Structure formats: C-alpha cells, structure tokens
Amino acid sequence: MLLLSADRLTRRIHEMDQVRTMEEMNEVLALDRERRIVIEMIASCSYVIDWLESGRRPGNRRGIERRAGYQREVLTDPSKLQASRSGDRAADGPEAELRRVRLEAALRGLTERERDCFTLALGEGFSYAEVARLLDISKSSVGTYIIRAQRKIALNIGGRVVQVG
C-alpha cells in the first residue's frame, strides 16, 4: 500500500506540469513532502523486514556468531581470580611467594604509563580502546606499552614472554 501511495503522489506531482500561482507551488511542495514521508516509511519497513529475514542488522557483515575473539571474550572479575588463587598459593609454598615478590618487583620496574596500561588491560580486563580512552593515548600506544611491560616482567621474573594482543 505504501508503494501505491508513493506512486500516486509521484503521478500527481508530474501531472502538475507548469506551476503558475503560489497556491499551486505550495500544493506541489506539500505533495512532495508527503511523498518523502511515504518513501521514508517504505525504507524503514524494508530495513525491518531485512533484519527479521536475516536475523542480524542490515549492513553488518558479521553476526554475533562470527565475532572476533576479543569481542566474544567473557571478562572475569579479578577479585574472584584472587580468591581462587589463594588456596594455590599455600600449596605452592615458598616458590609461589618468591614468584609473587619478583612480580611485584617487576611491576615496580615499569614506567608509570606501562604499569597503567598493563594493569588496566590485563588486570582489570579493559579493552585496548577503553584503556586508550582512559589514558588519553592511541590504541596502538596501549599495545606497545603492554608489549614492553610484558618483556620487562619476563626478564625480571625469568620466565618466557607471553604476548597478548
């Protein structure tokens, strides 16, 4: 029905070939406004129909089932991780305590910016974009600071470098 209405309005506008008076001009403008509204309604309905048929927003190339790994990631509360690790620390004994002390020393060996990026991204679970926005730096800088921090920590702890990102 919307298509028929838009077609009727278009025909009425074309029937008024030459506009001679101001009233005729106002009538043509009113018909054109009405026609635009109907065309917008058609576009909105088409958008909704496409969304319902495909199951995803029109124009999106990926559905939720095909998201990248960082977009599917389920963040975990760091306090829960600490609670689950508290029992492990007692079982490992002095070796775990030594690793914890070395990790704290390694974190003290980082620059302030590296420490901020490292703890926000890996400790607090923020994305690189969120860290960049919080610290007012670029996303690539966040990645660079985290890689530097990981290398320094690995050198100070004596472990292997596991790069994230």
Phi, psi and chi 1 to 4 in degrees:
 res  aa     phi    psi   chi1   chi2   chi3   chi4
   1 MET       -  -36.5  -84.5 -176.8   60.8      -
   2 LEU   -64.5  -39.0  -71.3  172.9      -      -
   3 LEU   -64.4  -41.1  -70.0  171.9      -      -
   4 LEU   -64.8  -40.9  -69.2  174.6      -      -
   5 SER   -63.1  -43.9  177.3      -      -      -
   6 ALA   -64.0  -38.5      -      -      -      -
   7 ASP   -65.9  -43.3 -172.9   47.9      -      -
   8 ARG   -60.6  -43.8  -92.8 -171.3 -105.2  123.8
   9 LEU   -64.4  -40.4  -71.0  169.2      -      -
  10 THR   -63.1  -42.2  -56.3      -      -      -
  11 ARG   -64.1  -41.9  -73.8 -177.1 -174.4  172.9
  12 ARG   -63.7  -36.9  -77.5 -178.8   57.4 -168.1
  13 ILE   -66.8  -41.7  -69.8  171.2      -      -
  14 HIS   -71.9  -25.4  -73.1  -63.2      -      -
  15 GLU   -67.6  -28.4  -74.0  173.3   -0.4      -
  16 MET   -86.6   75.7  -56.3  175.2  113.8      -
  17 ASP   -59.9  -62.8  -74.8  -23.4      -      -
  18 GLN  -109.7  129.8  -65.8 -179.7   -5.0      -
  19 VAL   -98.0  124.5  177.7      -      -      -
  20 ARG  -111.8  -26.9  -64.4 -172.5 -178.5  122.2
  21 THR  -120.5  167.2   63.8      -      -      -
  22 MET   -68.0  -34.6 -163.1   63.1  157.6      -
  23 GLU   -64.5  -41.3  -69.0   81.7   26.8      -
  24 GLU   -64.2  -38.5  -70.8  176.0  -14.0      -
  25 MET   -64.8  -43.6  178.0   59.4  107.4      -
  26 ASN   -63.4  -36.7  -71.8  -25.1      -      -
  27 GLU   -65.9  -41.9 -174.1  179.6  -18.6      -
  28 VAL   -64.2  -43.1  168.6      -      -      -
  29 LEU   -63.5  -40.0  -69.5  174.0      -      -
  30 ALA   -64.3  -42.4      -      -      -      -
  31 LEU   -64.0  -39.4  -72.2  173.4      -      -
  32 ASP   -66.7  -40.8 -171.2   50.5      -      -
  33 ARG   -61.9  -43.7  -85.6 -167.4  -61.7  -92.0
  34 GLU   -63.3  -40.8 -168.9  174.6  -26.9      -
  35 ARG   -62.8  -41.8 -176.3  176.8  146.6  -90.6
  36 ARG   -62.6  -40.1  -79.9 -167.9 -143.1  144.5
  37 ILE   -62.9  -43.4  -69.3  171.6      -      -
  38 VAL   -64.2  -40.6  170.9      -      -      -
  39 ILE   -65.4  -38.8  -71.2  172.9      -      -
  40 GLU   -63.7  -38.2  -73.0  176.8   13.2      -
  41 MET   -64.1  -40.0  -69.0  167.3   61.3      -
  42 ILE   -63.6  -43.6  -68.4  169.5      -      -
  43 ALA   -63.4  -41.6      -      -      -      -
  44 SER   -64.3  -43.4  -64.0      -      -      -
  45 CYS   -64.7  -40.5  -70.8      -      -      -
  46 SER   -62.6  -39.5  -62.2      -      -      -
  47 TYR   -62.0  -46.7 -176.0   83.3      -      -
  48 VAL   -65.1  -41.9  169.2      -      -      -
  49 ILE   -63.7  -43.7  -70.7  169.7      -      -
  50 ASP   -60.5  -41.8  -72.9  -13.2      -      -
  51 TRP   -62.7  -45.5 -164.6  -28.8      -      -
  52 LEU   -67.2  -36.6  -67.6  172.6      -      -
  53 GLU   -71.1  -40.3  -74.9  176.3  -13.3      -
  54 SER   -90.1  -21.1   67.3      -      -      -
  55 GLY    80.7    7.3      -      -      -      -
  56 ARG  -146.2  162.0   61.7  179.4   67.2  138.6
  57 ARG   -61.7  131.4  174.8 -174.9  -99.8  167.1
  58 PRO   -60.5  137.4  -24.5   33.4      -      -
  59 GLY    98.3  -22.0      -      -      -      -
  60 ASN   -73.8  137.2  -86.5    5.5      -      -
  61 ARG   -88.6  -25.6  -65.8 -175.4 -178.3 -176.5
  62 ARG  -123.0  137.1  -70.6 -176.0  173.5 -174.1
  63 GLY   -85.7  176.3      -      -      -      -
  64 ILE   -63.4  -28.4 -169.0   65.5      -      -
  65 GLU   -72.3  -13.2   70.0  -81.5    0.2      -
  66 ARG  -117.4   31.6  -65.2 -165.9   58.1 -140.3
  67 ARG   -75.2  159.3  -64.1  -78.8 -174.0 -151.0
  68 ALA   -70.2  163.6      -      -      -      -
  69 GLY   -57.4  -42.2      -      -      -      -
  70 TYR   -70.1  -22.0   71.4   91.7      -      -
  71 GLN   -82.5  -23.0  -67.0  169.9  -36.7      -
  72 ARG   -91.9   -8.3  -68.7 -171.9  -48.5 -102.0
  73 GLU   -61.5  134.8 -177.3  175.4  -76.6      -
  74 VAL  -103.0  115.8  177.8      -      -      -
  75 LEU   -75.8  145.1  -60.4  177.5      -      -
  76 THR  -115.2  141.9  -55.4      -      -      -
  77 ASP   -67.8  122.5 -174.6   18.4      -      -
  78 PRO   -58.8  -29.7  -21.3   29.9      -      -
  79 SER   -66.4  -32.4   62.0      -      -      -
  80 LYS   -69.6  -36.1  -69.4  179.8 -176.9  175.2
  81 LEU   -64.9  -40.9  -69.2  175.3      -      -
  82 GLN   -63.8  -39.7  -70.4  -63.3  -31.8      -
  83 ALA   -65.2  -38.0      -      -      -      -
  84 SER   -74.2  -26.6   68.0      -      -      -
  85 ARG   -82.9  -16.8  -68.5  -78.3  -59.2  156.2
  86 SER   -62.3  -37.0   63.4      -      -      -
  87 GLY   -68.8  -35.2      -      -      -      -
  88 ASP   -67.7  -34.6  -64.4  -15.4      -      -
  89 ARG   -64.1  -39.7 -170.2  179.0  -56.3  151.4
  90 ALA   -68.2  -35.0      -      -      -      -
  91 ALA   -70.4  -35.9      -      -      -      -
  92 ASP   -75.9  -26.7  -69.9  -15.5      -      -
  93 GLY    73.9 -140.1      -      -      -      -
  94 PRO   -65.4  -27.0   10.3  -14.8      -      -
  95 GLU   -66.7  -42.7 -172.2  175.3  -51.8      -
  96 ALA   -65.7  -39.8      -      -      -      -
  97 GLU   -63.1  -39.9 -177.3   65.2   24.3      -
  98 LEU   -63.7  -42.2  177.6   64.8      -      -
  99 ARG   -63.4  -40.3  -74.2  179.7   51.5 -148.1
 100 ARG   -64.5  -43.0 -171.9 -178.1   62.2   76.1
 101 VAL   -64.1  -41.2  168.8      -      -      -
 102 ARG   -67.4  -36.3  -69.6  176.1   74.5 -174.9
 103 LEU   -65.2  -44.1  178.1   60.5      -      -
 104 GLU   -61.5  -40.0  -71.1  173.5   -2.8      -
 105 ALA   -65.8  -39.3      -      -      -      -
 106 ALA   -64.4  -39.9      -      -      -      -
 107 LEU   -65.2  -35.2  -73.7  174.7      -      -
 108 ARG   -68.2  -24.1  -77.5 -166.4  -58.4  -90.8
 109 GLY   -79.5   -5.3      -      -      -      -
 110 LEU   -86.6  156.7  -59.6  177.1      -      -
 111 THR   -70.4  164.9   65.4      -      -      -
 112 GLU   -61.2  -41.8 -176.7  179.7  -13.6      -
 113 ARG   -66.7  -41.6 -173.6   66.1   80.6  175.4
 114 GLU   -63.7  -43.1  -71.1  169.2  -15.2      -
 115 ARG   -63.1  -43.3 -169.2  177.6  -36.7  112.2
 116 ASP   -61.6  -49.1  -69.8  -16.8      -      -
 117 CYS   -62.3  -44.2  -70.6      -      -      -
 118 PHE   -63.0  -48.1 -172.7   80.3      -      -
 119 THR   -71.7  -36.1   54.9      -      -      -
 120 LEU   -68.7  -44.7  -74.8  172.2      -      -
 121 ALA   -76.5  -48.2      -      -      -      -
 122 LEU   -95.2  -29.0  -58.5  178.7      -      -
 123 GLY   -88.5  -44.2      -      -      -      -
 124 GLU   -92.4  -16.3  -59.6  -68.0  -31.7      -
 125 GLY    84.8   18.3      -      -      -      -
 126 PHE   -76.1  150.8  -72.6  103.4      -      -
 127 SER   -76.3  164.8   69.0      -      -      -
 128 TYR   -60.1  -38.6  -76.2   15.3      -      -
 129 ALA   -64.8  -40.3      -      -      -      -
 130 GLU   -67.8  -40.8  -68.4  169.2  -31.6      -
 131 VAL   -62.8  -42.8  173.1      -      -      -
 132 ALA   -60.5  -42.7      -      -      -      -
 133 ARG   -66.7  -41.7 -169.3  171.0   15.8   87.1
 134 LEU   -64.6  -40.2  -73.3  170.6      -      -
 135 LEU   -95.2   -1.6  -60.7  177.6      -      -
 136 ASP    59.5   48.6 -161.4   25.9      -      -
 137 ILE  -134.4  173.7   56.3  176.0      -      -
 138 SER   -80.3  160.1   70.5      -      -      -
 139 LYS   -64.9  -37.1 -161.3  162.5   69.5  166.3
 140 SER   -67.3  -32.9   62.6      -      -      -
 141 SER   -65.3  -37.7  -64.9      -      -      -
 142 VAL   -60.3  -46.3  171.1      -      -      -
 143 GLY   -60.8  -41.0      -      -      -      -
 144 THR   -64.1  -45.0  -57.7      -      -      -
 145 TYR   -62.9  -39.3  -75.1  127.3      -      -
 146 ILE   -67.9  -41.8  -70.2  173.9      -      -
 147 ILE   -62.7  -43.5  -71.4  171.3      -      -
 148 ARG   -60.7  -43.9  -74.7 -178.1 -167.0  161.7
 149 ALA   -63.4  -42.0      -      -      -      -
 150 GLN   -63.0  -40.9  -72.9  173.5  -26.5      -
 151 ARG   -65.3  -44.3  -74.1 -177.6 -175.4  150.6
 152 LYS   -64.0  -42.5  -72.7  179.7 -178.7  179.2
 153 ILE   -64.7  -42.6  -70.2  171.3      -      -
 154 ALA   -62.4  -40.1      -      -      -      -
 155 LEU   -66.5  -40.5  -70.4  173.0      -      -
 156 ASN   -73.1  -34.2  -71.6  -19.7      -      -
 157 ILE   -84.5  -30.1  -68.0  177.8      -      -
 158 GLY    91.1   16.0      -      -      -      -
 159 GLY   -99.5 -174.3      -      -      -      -
 160 ARG   -88.4  158.2   60.5 -172.4  175.0  112.4
 161 VAL   -86.0  121.8  177.8      -      -      -
 162 VAL  -113.7  104.0  178.8      -      -      -
 163 GLN   -86.7  137.3  -66.3 -175.9   -9.9      -
 164 VAL  -114.0  136.2  176.4      -      -      -
 165 GLY   105.5      -      -      -      -      -
